[in-house]
Every structure is written in C-alpha cells, then in structure tokens.
Amino acid sequence: MKKWLPYPIVFFAVLMIGIWYMESLKTVPSITYFPENETNQFRSASTTLNLVPGKDSSSHISWQTKSTTDKPAYLRQDITFFVCEW
C-alpha cells in the first residue's frame, strides 16, 4: 500500500502546476474600447497600398494609412486590416 502513496501526490502536484501554468497564459486585450465621441468628426481618411518591386523577382507592399479629425484626439490610432485569401 505504501508504494502506491506517491502516485496520487505526484498526480495532484502535476495537476496543480498545470492549472497554474494555464492561468498564467491568459491574454490581455491589445485593443481597448473607448466610447465614441459624437462631437468629433473625421475630416479625411485614406489607405494607400503600393506594390514595390524588389531584386530577384521579389516585391513588398508599401502600406500607408492616414486620417485627420476636427479636434485633437488622445490615444487615437489609425488601424487597417489586410486580408489575403489564397
């Protein structure tokens, strides 16, 4: 009976370490929602994509995003998404 005693203890210890590890992997949101301000308006918004040829038949994309508002905005970022389906 004594030779079986360490197995439940080791199993419980591994289980607790696994639970602790899974809890430590929780993600933190990278985009925080701020309520819209109805008084601020966008003056302009644009996104430009250009295919820039490179050496040896390689190329890359030049990607520019810009917007302006009628009032200065604190912590505002211009965000664009590029979706490519093969």
Secondary structure, 3 states (H helix, E strand, C coil): CHHHCHHHHHHHHHHHHHHHHHHHCCCCCCCCCCCCCCCCCEEEEEEEEEEEECCCCCEEEEEEEEEEECCCCCCCCCCCCCCCCC
